[in-house]
Amino acid sequence: MLRAGILASLHDAPEGVADKVEVSKSSVSSIRLQQLEKMGFPTEKAVVALAATGQLDGAISLLIDDQIGEEAVVISKGKKSASAS
């Protein structure tokens, strides 16, 4: 469901209405994100791919096929709550 929403936002948004889509870095698995970063993929694109697929294999496929555009913006939320716990 999340994948469908992200892909719809990135591909079907009318021009000028939604230029950027925000994806929270904390919404994806940090372990999977680290794995993608170690493979050499940019953090921002890796976060979007993981958010779209929810799994490492699917994210790798999107990244290899260069299906992650520049429309998504990765944001960091919850830094204060993470350090407080």
C-alpha positions in Angstrom: 0.0 0.0 0.0 2.8 2.4 0.9 4.5 1.4 -2.4 1.5 2.2 -4.4 1.1 5.6 -2.7 4.7 6.6 -3.2 4.7 5.5 -6.8 1.4 7.2 -7.5 2.8 10.4 -6.0 6.0 10.3 -8.0 4.6 9.3 -11.3 1.0 10.6 -11.5 1.1 13.9 -9.7 0.1 16.8 -12.0 3.0 19.2 -12.8 3.4 22.0 -10.3 1.0 20.5 -7.8 3.5 18.2 -5.9 7.0 18.8 -7.0 8.5 17.0 -4.1 7.4 14.0 -1.9 8.8 13.8 1.6 10.0 10.4 2.8 11.1 10.0 6.4 14.4 8.2 6.9 13.1 6.7 10.1 10.3 4.9 8.1 12.7 2.4 6.6 14.9 -0.3 8.2 18.2 1.2 9.2 19.9 -2.2 8.6 18.6 -2.5 5.1 19.5 1.1 4.4 23.1 0.5 5.6 23.3 -2.6 3.3 22.3 -0.5 0.3 24.7 2.3 1.3 27.6 -0.3 1.5 26.6 -1.4 -2.0 27.3 2.2 -3.2 23.7 3.5 -3.6 23.0 7.1 -2.6 21.3 7.3 0.8 18.4 9.4 -0.5 17.5 7.0 -3.4 18.0 4.0 -1.1 15.5 5.4 1.4 12.9 6.0 -1.3 13.4 2.5 -2.8 13.1 0.9 0.6 10.0 2.9 1.4 8.4 1.9 -1.9 9.2 -1.8 -1.7 9.7 -2.6 2.0 12.3 -5.2 1.1 16.0 -5.3 0.2 15.6 -7.2 -3.1 12.9 -4.9 -4.4 14.8 -1.8 -3.5 17.9 -3.1 -5.3 15.8 -3.8 -8.4 14.5 -0.2 -8.4 17.9 1.2 -7.8 19.6 -0.9 -10.5 16.9 -0.1 -13.0 17.3 3.6 -12.1 13.6 3.9 -11.3 14.0 6.3 -8.4 13.6 9.9 -9.6 14.6 13.1 -8.0 11.1 14.1 -6.8 11.5 12.6 -3.3 13.1 14.4 -0.4 14.4 12.4 2.5 13.8 14.0 5.8 15.1 13.0 9.2 12.4 13.1 12.0 12.5 11.9 15.5 16.2 12.6 16.3 15.3 14.0 19.7 13.1 11.0 20.6 15.7 8.6 19.5 18.5 10.1 21.6 16.2 10.4 24.6 15.4 6.7 24.8 
